[in-house]
């Protein structure tokens, strides 16, 4: 609903912008032949960005730091020379024309055009890029006309406490093209709310036409001191209402869909993005490889090279390209209301073969909804009581939550996807070219309630390996739990798992991908917000405040005074701190991030000299680590 209104609003503003003309003489007034300029489309300042291809949009003091001609003239986007072809050791290279920053790209295979040449962050282009949505059918839901839809959309999507910006939005609604007061005859807020509450989309919330399915999974229920002949013989609890789409349905839809999106899917034949450095001490230096997107990372290029070396399908002609299509999965438990327990647990799928600038455009709809997972129902206690005659302990409920995640992933990593993971799938793309697509996982960004269970560990180590021995130890632990009746917290189970921070959970990615030599721990990207800002740094900050408080109330007040007097920086970057930072009231992750940036001068000298030097070194290392991780 909000998307449609923004579409109409953007069309109106663009149409008005094209017609506006302001012809005024210096000091004169608008008169005959002059058209008054209305308010132009407003883009919040902190949303305005640029693709780093030209110096024209840079501020003057930054643009002046670049030389007039950063690199010599280049032959640009070219096929290999005869000498390069004759040189068997030299791989063929197609190189793009360097931009004003000296950045160019190299490809190992010829392309029809440079896929990044049309990338833009112009907000007006983003508005023009939106699909044309009509007023017919279900687009405006239960509302009789566009005017009623737009007015209620403003009410529903504006802030709870109205502001001047909300008032301006209301004015834009009333001035929008097609809005008519006559359409509001008989329109009442209470009636509109009732219609919206009762409205059901003709194809349902999860439409089968879009590939949505509803499934159920079974979770085994362990009980201390109760033995079973095997894990399969243990009582199970069925979790229903798992709405999901097939991974292969989504992948086929991306490539077979609109050519506008399919054309932006960049093959990992992309060698690298480089910046030429010409002012070396001993003459021109070798270009530097810079990392701008997933597809020009070392991992993506190595995967592409490995794919090209493997044996081809005998049914494929030599003209069929083999393409790596990196998958990026995101998952986060989401609270839906300010009050109450309503929550959802979505899985999102992103394409690593798309430019980050394209993925950042809402109008491109590049974030694919993969699944919606229900929370563990409260009825599990009833099922457990029926099976064992007692309530489930906290350890058992935690085990069931983790097991639910693995069961869902086994549901998503179905037989069709695993066959494609191994052998690829032929797809006729939107431009008519037939490709064989191989979809490896590149990143998994998961944040779950409690301990992270995607990888079966409590706190995964970067050096951890999904070895055969580890898999056997997890199986042994599960055998102890289900066949020997050991408690989840028993010493024998802990002796097997605690040294590597493991849980008795067999990760679905380990089960399905380890036969292909994939280390499941390499798939997970660090979660800076939860693991560092709200984890390591928050704990460190709290402990440092205890040390300051131990020096007396005067030192704590001095810390608060310094933080309160800290100057602001940037546009909504470092804002004014309040009087009592040490109280840590109602803080978000961004607040702790700001504390880390500013704390070194505020903390200096508050502790005895030896402790102060040690804490200063610690704060510097934490700030340095966080800054590098944010790059």
C-alpha positions as CSV (number, residue, x, y, z in Angstrom):
1,X,0.0,0.0,0.0
2,X,2.8,2.4,0.9
3,X,4.7,1.4,-2.2
4,X,1.8,2.4,-4.4
5,X,1.3,5.8,-2.8
6,X,5.0,6.6,-3.2
7,X,4.7,5.6,-6.8
8,X,1.8,8.0,-7.4
9,X,3.5,10.7,-5.3
10,X,6.8,10.3,-7.3
11,X,4.9,10.6,-10.6
12,X,3.2,13.8,-9.5
13,X,6.4,15.4,-8.3
14,X,8.4,14.4,-11.4
15,X,5.6,15.7,-13.7
16,X,5.6,19.0,-11.8
17,X,9.4,19.2,-11.8
18,X,9.4,18.9,-15.6
19,X,6.9,21.8,-16.0
20,X,8.5,24.2,-13.5
21,X,10.2,27.2,-14.9
22,X,11.5,30.1,-12.9
23,X,12.5,33.1,-15.0
24,X,13.4,36.0,-12.8
25,X,15.7,39.0,-13.2
26,X,18.0,39.9,-10.4
27,X,16.0,41.6,-7.7
28,X,12.7,41.2,-9.7
29,X,9.5,39.6,-8.9
30,X,7.7,36.7,-10.6
31,X,5.3,38.2,-13.0
32,X,3.9,37.6,-16.5
33,X,5.6,34.8,-18.3
34,X,7.0,33.5,-15.0
35,X,5.8,30.3,-13.3
36,X,6.1,30.0,-9.5
37,X,8.3,27.2,-8.4
38,X,6.5,24.7,-6.1
39,X,8.3,22.5,-3.6
40,X,10.7,20.1,-5.3
41,X,10.8,16.5,-4.3
42,X,12.7,16.4,-1.0
43,X,15.3,13.7,-0.4
44,X,16.6,13.5,3.2
45,X,20.3,14.6,3.3
46,X,21.6,11.4,4.9
47,X,20.0,9.3,2.1
48,X,21.8,11.2,-0.7
49,X,24.8,9.2,-1.9
50,X,26.9,8.8,-5.1
51,X,28.5,6.1,-7.0
52,X,32.3,6.8,-6.9
53,X,32.8,7.3,-10.7
54,X,33.3,11.1,-11.0
55,X,34.7,14.0,-9.1
56,X,31.9,16.4,-10.2
57,X,29.7,15.6,-7.2
58,X,32.5,15.8,-4.6
59,X,32.9,18.8,-2.4
60,X,35.6,21.2,-3.7
61,X,38.2,20.5,-0.9
62,X,38.0,16.8,-1.6
63,X,38.0,17.0,-5.4
64,X,41.1,19.2,-5.3
65,X,43.1,16.3,-3.7
66,X,42.8,14.3,-6.9
67,X,45.2,14.9,-9.8
68,X,43.7,16.2,-13.0
69,X,44.7,13.0,-14.9
70,X,44.9,10.2,-12.4
71,X,46.1,7.6,-14.9
72,X,47.3,7.6,-18.5
73,X,44.8,7.2,-21.2
74,X,43.6,3.6,-21.6
75,X,42.4,1.5,-24.6
76,X,39.3,0.8,-22.5
77,X,37.1,-2.1,-22.8
78,X,39.0,-4.3,-25.3
79,X,39.6,-7.9,-26.3
80,X,43.0,-9.5,-25.7
81,X,45.8,-8.6,-28.2
82,X,47.4,-11.1,-30.5
83,X,50.4,-11.4,-28.2
84,X,48.2,-12.1,-25.2
85,X,46.4,-14.8,-27.2
86,X,49.7,-16.4,-28.3
87,X,50.9,-16.3,-24.7
88,X,49.4,-19.5,-23.2
89,X,50.3,-18.5,-19.7
90,X,48.5,-15.1,-19.8
91,X,44.8,-15.4,-19.2
92,X,42.6,-13.2,-21.5
93,X,41.6,-9.9,-20.0
94,X,38.8,-7.5,-21.0
95,X,39.4,-4.1,-19.3
96,X,37.0,-1.2,-18.8
97,X,37.9,2.4,-19.2
98,X,39.2,3.9,-15.9
99,X,37.1,6.5,-14.3
100,X,38.3,9.8,-12.8
101,X,39.4,8.0,-9.6
102,X,41.5,5.6,-11.7
103,X,39.2,2.7,-11.0
104,X,38.7,0.1,-13.7
105,X,37.4,-3.5,-13.9
106,X,38.8,-6.6,-15.6
107,X,36.9,-9.5,-16.9
108,X,38.1,-13.0,-18.0
109,X,35.2,-13.4,-20.5
110,X,33.8,-11.0,-23.1
111,X,30.5,-9.4,-22.0
112,X,27.9,-7.7,-24.1
113,X,28.3,-4.5,-22.1
114,X,29.7,-3.2,-18.8
115,X,27.1,-4.3,-16.3
116,X,28.1,-1.6,-13.8
117,X,28.0,1.2,-16.4
118,X,24.4,2.2,-15.7
119,X,24.5,2.0,-11.9
120,X,23.2,5.2,-10.3
121,X,22.1,6.4,-7.0
122,X,20.2,9.4,-8.3
123,X,16.9,9.5,-6.3
124,X,15.0,10.8,-9.3
125,X,16.1,7.8,-11.3
126,X,15.0,5.6,-8.5
127,X,11.5,7.2,-8.6
128,X,11.3,6.8,-12.4
129,X,12.3,3.2,-12.0
130,X,9.2,2.2,-10.2
131,X,6.7,-0.1,-11.8
132,X,3.4,1.3,-13.1
133,X,0.7,0.3,-10.7
134,X,-2.9,0.8,-11.7
135,X,-5.9,1.5,-9.5
136,X,-7.8,-1.5,-10.7
137,X,-8.4,-4.7,-8.8
138,X,-6.7,-5.5,-5.5
139,X,-4.0,-2.8,-5.7
140,X,-6.0,-0.4,-3.5
141,X,-7.5,-3.2,-1.4
142,X,-10.9,-2.6,0.2
143,X,-11.0,1.2,-0.7
144,X,-13.3,2.5,-3.3
145,X,-10.9,4.9,-5.1
146,X,-7.4,6.3,-5.1
147,X,-8.3,9.3,-2.9
148,X,-9.5,7.2,0.0
149,X,-6.5,4.9,-0.4
150,X,-4.0,7.7,-0.3
151,X,-5.6,9.5,2.6
152,X,-5.7,6.3,4.7
153,X,-2.2,5.4,3.6
154,X,-1.0,8.7,5.0
155,X,-2.7,8.0,8.3
156,X,-1.5,4.4,8.6
157,X,2.1,5.0,7.7
158,X,2.9,8.3,9.3
159,X,4.3,8.5,12.8
160,X,2.2,8.1,15.9
161,X,3.1,11.5,17.1
162,X,2.4,13.9,14.2
163,X,5.2,16.2,13.1
164,X,5.6,19.1,10.6
165,X,7.0,16.5,8.2
166,X,3.9,14.5,8.5
167,X,1.8,17.6,7.9
168,X,3.8,18.3,4.7
169,X,3.1,14.7,3.6
170,X,-0.6,15.3,4.1
171,X,-0.4,18.4,2.0
172,X,1.3,16.3,-0.7
173,X,-1.5,13.8,-0.6
174,X,-4.2,16.5,-1.0
175,X,-2.3,18.1,-3.9
176,X,-1.5,14.8,-5.6
177,X,-2.7,14.1,-9.1
178,X,-6.1,12.3,-9.2
179,X,-7.0,13.3,-5.6
180,X,-10.6,14.5,-5.3
181,X,-12.6,15.7,-2.3
182,X,-15.7,14.3,-4.0
183,X,-14.2,10.8,-3.7
184,X,-14.3,11.2,0.1
185,X,-18.1,11.4,0.2
186,X,-19.3,9.0,3.0
187,X,-15.7,8.1,3.9
188,X,-15.2,7.6,7.7
189,X,-12.1,6.5,9.5
190,X,-13.8,3.9,11.7
191,X,-15.4,2.3,8.6
192,X,-12.1,2.3,6.7
193,X,-10.3,0.7,9.6
194,X,-13.0,-2.0,9.8
195,X,-12.8,-2.7,6.1
196,X,-9.0,-3.0,6.2
197,X,-9.2,-5.3,9.2
198,X,-11.7,-7.6,7.4
199,X,-10.0,-7.4,4.0
200,X,-8.4,-10.7,2.7
201,X,-6.4,-10.6,-0.5
202,X,-8.0,-12.7,-3.3
203,X,-5.0,-15.0,-3.5
204,X,-4.3,-15.0,0.2
205,X,-1.3,-13.6,2.2
206,X,1.0,-16.4,1.0
207,X,-0.1,-16.9,-2.6
208,X,0.6,-20.3,-4.2
209,X,0.9,-18.4,-7.5
210,X,4.0,-16.8,-6.0
211,X,5.4,-20.2,-5.0
212,X,4.4,-20.1,-1.3
213,X,3.9,-23.4,0.4
214,X,2.8,-24.3,4.0
215,X,4.6,-27.2,5.7
216,X,5.1,-28.8,9.1
217,X,8.2,-30.3,10.8
218,X,8.6,-32.7,13.7
219,X,10.9,-32.1,16.6
220,X,12.2,-35.0,18.8
221,X,11.5,-34.5,22.5
222,X,14.3,-35.6,24.9
223,X,13.7,-36.4,28.6
224,X,16.5,-37.0,31.2
225,X,16.5,-40.5,32.7
226,X,14.2,-41.8,29.9
227,X,15.9,-44.0,27.3
228,X,14.7,-44.9,23.8
229,X,15.8,-47.5,21.4
230,X,16.9,-44.7,19.0
231,X,16.3,-41.0,18.4
232,X,13.6,-41.8,15.9
233,X,11.7,-43.7,18.6
234,X,11.4,-40.7,20.9
235,X,8.2,-38.7,21.1
236,X,7.9,-35.8,18.6
237,X,6.2,-32.5,18.5
238,X,4.8,-31.1,15.2
239,X,5.3,-27.5,14.4
240,X,2.8,-26.3,11.8
241,X,2.4,-23.1,9.8
242,X,5.8,-22.9,8.2
243,X,5.3,-20.7,5.2
244,X,8.2,-20.9,2.7
245,X,9.2,-20.8,-1.0
246,X,11.4,-23.1,-2.9
247,X,15.0,-21.8,-3.4
248,X,15.0,-23.0,-7.0
249,X,11.7,-21.2,-7.7
250,X,13.3,-17.9,-6.5
251,X,16.5,-18.5,-8.5
252,X,14.6,-19.3,-11.7
253,X,12.3,-16.3,-11.1
254,X,15.3,-14.0,-10.9
255,X,16.9,-15.1,-14.1
256,X,13.7,-15.7,-16.1
257,X,12.1,-12.5,-14.8
258,X,12.3,-9.0,-16.2
259,X,15.4,-8.3,-18.3
260,X,15.9,-5.2,-16.3
261,X,16.9,-7.3,-13.3
262,X,18.4,-10.3,-15.1
263,X,20.7,-8.0,-17.0
264,X,22.1,-6.7,-13.8
265,X,23.1,-10.1,-12.5
266,X,26.9,-10.0,-12.9
267,X,28.8,-13.2,-13.5
268,X,31.7,-14.0,-11.3
269,X,33.7,-14.0,-14.6
270,X,34.3,-10.5,-13.2
271,X,38.0,-10.8,-12.3
272,X,38.5,-7.8,-10.1
273,X,38.0,-4.1,-9.5
274,X,41.3,-2.3,-9.4
275,X,42.6,1.2,-8.9
276,X,45.6,2.3,-10.9
277,X,48.4,4.0,-8.9
278,X,50.7,6.1,-11.0
279,X,52.8,8.1,-8.5
280,X,55.1,5.3,-7.3
281,X,58.5,5.9,-5.9
282,X,60.2,3.9,-8.6
283,X,57.7,4.6,-11.4
284,X,54.2,3.3,-12.1
285,X,53.1,0.7,-9.5
286,X,51.0,-2.4,-10.0
287,X,47.2,-1.7,-9.7
288,X,45.6,-2.3,-6.4
289,X,42.7,-4.8,-6.1
290,X,39.8,-3.1,-4.3
291,X,36.7,-4.9,-3.0
292,X,33.4,-3.3,-3.9
293,X,30.9,-6.1,-4.2
294,X,30.4,-9.8,-3.5
295,X,31.1,-10.9,-7.0
296,X,34.6,-9.3,-7.1
297,X,35.8,-10.9,-3.8
298,X,38.5,-13.5,-3.8
299,X,36.0,-16.2,-2.7
300,X,33.7,-15.5,-5.7
301,X,36.5,-15.4,-8.2
302,X,38.0,-18.7,-6.9
303,X,34.6,-20.3,-7.1
304,X,34.2,-19.2,-10.7
305,X,37.6,-20.5,-11.7
306,X,36.9,-23.8,-10.0
307,X,33.6,-24.1,-11.8
308,X,35.2,-23.4,-15.2
309,X,37.7,-26.2,-14.6
310,X,35.2,-28.9,-13.7
311,X,33.8,-31.3,-16.2
312,X,30.9,-29.9,-18.3
313,X,27.5,-31.6,-18.7
314,X,27.7,-33.6,-21.9
315,X,24.3,-32.3,-23.1
316,X,25.5,-28.6,-22.9
317,X,26.8,-26.9,-26.0
318,X,30.1,-25.0,-25.7
319,X,28.2,-21.7,-26.0
320,X,26.3,-22.4,-22.7
321,X,28.1,-20.3,-20.0
322,X,28.5,-21.7,-16.5
323,X,27.6,-19.0,-13.9
324,X,28.2,-18.8,-10.2
325,X,25.1,-17.3,-8.4
326,X,26.1,-16.5,-4.8
327,X,23.2,-16.7,-2.3
328,X,23.1,-14.4,0.7
329,X,20.6,-15.4,3.5
330,X,19.4,-13.1,6.3
331,X,17.4,-14.1,9.3
332,X,16.2,-12.2,12.3
333,X,13.4,-12.7,14.8
334,X,11.2,-9.6,14.6
335,X,8.9,-8.1,17.2
336,X,5.8,-6.8,15.5
337,X,4.2,-4.6,18.2
338,X,5.3,-2.1,20.8
339,X,3.2,-4.1,23.4
340,X,2.3,-7.7,23.4
341,X,4.2,-10.8,22.2
342,X,3.3,-10.8,18.5
343,X,6.4,-11.7,16.5
344,X,7.6,-13.2,13.2
345,X,10.7,-14.9,12.1
346,X,11.5,-14.1,8.4
347,X,14.2,-15.5,6.1
348,X,15.4,-13.2,3.3
349,X,17.4,-14.2,0.2
350,X,19.7,-11.7,-1.5
351,X,21.7,-12.2,-4.7
352,X,25.4,-11.7,-4.3
353,X,25.6,-11.4,-8.1
354,X,23.8,-8.0,-8.0
355,X,25.6,-4.7,-7.4
356,X,25.2,-3.4,-3.9
357,X,23.7,-0.3,-5.4
358,X,21.0,-2.3,-7.2
359,X,20.3,-4.3,-4.0
360,X,19.8,-1.0,-2.2
361,X,17.0,0.2,-4.5
362,X,13.6,-0.6,-2.9
363,X,11.9,-0.4,-6.3
364,X,14.0,-3.3,-7.6
365,X,12.5,-5.7,-5.0
366,X,15.8,-7.6,-4.9
367,X,15.2,-8.9,-1.3
368,X,13.3,-12.2,-1.8
369,X,11.1,-13.4,1.0
370,X,12.2,-17.0,1.5
371,X,10.3,-18.2,4.6
372,X,8.3,-17.2,7.7
373,X,9.0,-19.4,10.7
374,X,6.6,-19.6,13.6
375,X,7.9,-19.4,17.2
376,X,7.9,-22.6,19.2
377,X,4.2,-22.8,20.3
378,X,3.2,-22.8,23.9
379,X,1.4,-26.1,23.3
380,X,4.7,-27.9,23.3
381,X,4.4,-28.0,27.1
382,X,1.1,-29.8,26.7
383,X,2.6,-32.3,24.3
384,X,5.6,-32.9,26.6
385,X,3.4,-33.3,29.6
386,X,1.3,-35.9,27.7
387,X,4.4,-37.8,26.6
388,X,6.4,-37.8,29.8
389,X,4.0,-36.7,32.6
390,X,6.1,-33.6,33.5
391,X,6.8,-30.2,32.1
392,X,9.7,-29.5,29.8
393,X,12.7,-27.8,31.4
394,X,14.4,-24.6,30.1
395,X,17.2,-26.7,28.6
396,X,14.8,-28.9,26.7
397,X,12.9,-25.8,25.3
398,X,16.1,-24.3,24.2
399,X,17.1,-27.6,22.5
400,X,13.7,-27.6,20.7
401,X,14.1,-24.0,19.5
402,X,17.5,-24.9,18.0
403,X,16.1,-28.1,16.5
404,X,13.3,-26.2,14.9
405,X,15.8,-24.0,13.0
406,X,17.6,-27.1,11.6
407,X,14.4,-28.8,10.6
408,X,13.3,-25.7,8.7
409,X,16.7,-25.5,6.9
410,X,16.5,-29.2,5.9
411,X,13.1,-28.3,4.5
412,X,14.5,-25.5,2.4
413,X,17.6,-27.4,1.3
414,X,15.4,-29.9,-0.5
415,X,16.4,-32.6,-3.0
416,X,15.8,-30.2,-6.0
417,X,18.2,-27.6,-4.6
418,X,20.9,-30.0,-3.6
419,X,20.8,-31.5,-7.2
420,X,21.2,-28.0,-8.6
421,X,24.0,-27.2,-6.1
422,X,25.9,-30.2,-7.5
423,X,25.0,-30.2,-11.2
424,X,23.6,-26.7,-11.8
425,X,20.4,-26.0,-13.7
426,X,19.7,-24.7,-17.2
427,X,17.8,-21.5,-17.3
428,X,16.8,-19.3,-20.2
429,X,17.4,-15.8,-19.0
430,X,15.4,-12.7,-19.7
431,X,17.6,-11.8,-22.7
432,X,17.1,-15.2,-24.3
433,X,20.6,-16.6,-23.4
434,X,20.7,-20.1,-21.9
435,X,23.0,-20.4,-18.9
436,X,23.7,-23.2,-16.4
437,X,23.4,-21.7,-12.9
438,X,25.3,-22.9,-9.8
439,X,24.0,-21.4,-6.6
440,X,26.6,-21.6,-3.7
441,X,26.0,-19.9,-0.4
442,X,28.2,-16.9,0.2
443,X,26.9,-15.3,3.4
444,X,24.5,-16.3,6.1
445,X,23.5,-13.5,8.4
446,X,21.5,-15.0,11.2
447,X,20.4,-13.6,14.6
448,X,18.2,-15.9,16.6
449,X,16.7,-15.7,20.1
450,X,19.1,-17.2,22.5
451,X,22.2,-19.0,21.3
452,X,22.9,-19.0,17.6
453,X,21.9,-22.5,16.4
454,X,22.4,-22.2,12.7
455,X,25.9,-23.6,13.1
456,X,25.3,-25.6,16.2
457,X,27.7,-23.6,18.4
458,X,27.3,-21.1,21.2
459,X,30.0,-18.7,20.0
460,X,31.6,-19.8,16.7
461,X,35.3,-19.3,16.3
462,X,36.7,-18.0,12.9
463,X,39.2,-20.9,13.0
464,X,36.6,-23.6,13.8
465,X,36.2,-26.4,11.2
466,X,33.3,-28.7,10.6
467,X,35.4,-31.8,10.8
468,X,34.3,-35.4,10.7
469,X,35.4,-35.8,14.3
470,X,33.1,-32.9,15.3
471,X,30.2,-34.4,13.5
472,X,30.8,-37.7,15.2
473,X,30.9,-36.0,18.6
474,X,27.6,-34.3,18.0
475,X,26.1,-37.7,17.1
476,X,27.5,-39.3,20.2
477,X,26.0,-36.5,22.3
478,X,22.6,-37.0,20.8
479,X,22.9,-40.7,21.3
480,X,23.6,-40.1,25.0
481,X,20.6,-37.8,25.3
482,X,18.0,-40.0,23.5
483,X,19.3,-43.6,23.9
484,X,21.0,-43.4,27.3
485,X,18.7,-40.8,28.9
486,X,21.4,-38.3,29.8
487,X,20.5,-34.7,30.6
488,X,21.4,-32.0,28.2
489,X,23.5,-30.5,30.9
490,X,25.1,-33.8,32.0
491,X,28.9,-34.0,32.5
492,X,29.3,-36.7,29.7
493,X,27.5,-34.5,27.2
494,X,29.5,-31.4,28.2
495,X,32.8,-33.2,28.1
496,X,32.1,-34.0,24.4
497,X,31.0,-30.5,23.4
498,X,32.0,-27.7,25.7
499,X,35.7,-27.6,24.7
500,X,34.5,-26.4,21.2
501,X,31.4,-24.4,22.4
502,X,29.2,-26.9,20.6
503,X,25.5,-27.7,21.2
504,X,24.0,-31.2,20.6
505,X,22.6,-29.8,17.3
506,X,23.5,-31.3,13.9
507,X,23.5,-28.2,11.6
508,X,21.5,-28.7,8.4
509,X,24.2,-27.0,6.4
510,X,26.7,-29.5,7.7
511,X,24.4,-32.4,6.9
512,X,23.8,-31.2,3.3
513,X,26.9,-29.3,2.3
514,X,29.8,-31.1,4.1
515,X,29.9,-33.8,1.4
516,X,30.9,-31.0,-1.0
517,X,33.8,-29.9,1.2
518,X,32.0,-26.8,2.6
519,X,33.0,-25.7,6.1
520,X,29.7,-24.4,7.6
521,X,31.6,-21.9,9.8
522,X,33.0,-20.1,6.8
523,X,29.5,-19.1,5.7
524,X,28.6,-16.9,8.7
525,X,29.3,-13.2,8.6
526,X,30.1,-11.5,11.9
527,X,27.1,-9.9,13.5
528,X,28.7,-6.7,14.7
529,X,25.6,-5.2,16.3
530,X,24.7,-8.1,18.5
531,X,28.1,-9.7,19.1
532,X,30.3,-6.7,19.4
533,X,28.3,-3.5,20.0
534,X,25.7,-5.1,22.3
535,X,28.0,-7.8,23.4
536,X,31.7,-7.3,23.9
537,X,31.7,-3.5,23.9
538,X,28.6,-3.1,26.1
539,X,30.1,-5.5,28.6
540,X,33.4,-3.7,28.6
541,X,31.8,-0.3,28.9
542,X,29.7,-1.4,31.9
543,X,32.8,-2.9,33.6
544,X,34.8,0.3,33.0
545,X,32.0,2.4,34.6
546,X,32.3,0.1,37.7
547,X,36.0,0.9,37.9
548,X,35.3,4.6,37.6
549,X,32.5,4.4,40.3
550,X,35.0,2.6,42.6
551,X,37.1,5.8,42.5
552,X,34.2,7.8,44.0
553,X,31.2,9.7,42.9
554,X,33.2,12.7,41.8
555,X,35.0,10.7,39.1
556,X,31.6,9.4,37.8
557,X,30.3,12.9,37.7
558,X,33.4,14.0,35.8
559,X,32.9,11.3,33.2
560,X,29.3,12.4,32.7
561,X,30.4,16.0,32.4
562,X,32.9,15.2,29.7
563,X,30.5,13.1,27.7
564,X,27.8,15.8,28.0
565,X,30.3,18.4,26.7
566,X,31.4,16.3,23.8
567,X,30.9,18.2,20.5
568,X,28.6,16.8,17.9
569,X,29.8,15.6,14.5
570,X,28.2,15.2,11.1
571,X,24.6,15.0,10.1
572,X,23.0,12.7,12.7
573,X,26.3,10.9,13.3
574,X,27.4,11.9,16.8
575,X,24.6,13.7,18.5
576,X,24.6,15.6,21.8
577,X,24.9,13.2,24.8
578,X,22.6,13.6,27.8
579,X,23.6,14.5,31.3
580,X,23.9,11.0,32.8
581,X,25.5,8.6,30.3
582,X,26.8,6.3,33.1
583,X,23.1,5.4,33.9
584,X,22.8,3.6,30.5
585,X,19.1,4.2,30.3
586,X,17.1,3.3,27.2
587,X,20.1,2.8,25.0
588,X,20.2,1.3,21.5
589,X,23.2,-0.3,19.6
590,X,23.9,3.0,17.9
591,X,24.3,4.7,21.3
592,X,27.0,2.3,22.3
593,X,28.7,2.7,18.9
594,X,28.8,6.5,19.5
595,X,30.2,5.9,23.0
596,X,33.0,3.9,21.6
597,X,33.9,6.6,19.1
598,X,34.1,9.3,21.8
599,X,35.1,7.6,25.0
600,X,38.9,7.8,24.9
601,X,39.2,11.5,25.8
602,X,36.3,11.3,28.2
603,X,37.9,8.4,30.1
604,X,41.4,9.6,30.2
605,X,42.8,10.2,33.7
606,X,39.8,8.9,35.6
607,X,41.8,5.9,36.9
608,X,45.2,5.5,38.6
609,X,48.1,5.9,36.1
610,X,48.9,2.2,35.6
611,X,45.2,1.2,35.2
612,X,44.5,4.3,33.0
613,X,47.3,3.4,30.5
614,X,46.0,-0.2,30.3
615,X,42.4,0.9,29.7
616,X,43.5,3.5,27.2
617,X,45.2,0.8,25.2
618,X,42.1,-1.4,25.4
619,X,39.8,1.3,24.3
620,X,42.0,2.2,21.3
621,X,42.2,-1.5,20.2
622,X,38.4,-1.8,20.5
623,X,37.8,1.4,18.5
624,X,40.3,0.4,15.9
625,X,38.8,-3.1,15.5
626,X,35.3,-1.6,15.3
627,X,36.3,1.0,12.7
628,X,38.0,-1.6,10.5
629,X,35.1,-4.0,10.8
630,X,32.7,-1.3,9.6
631,X,34.6,-0.7,6.4
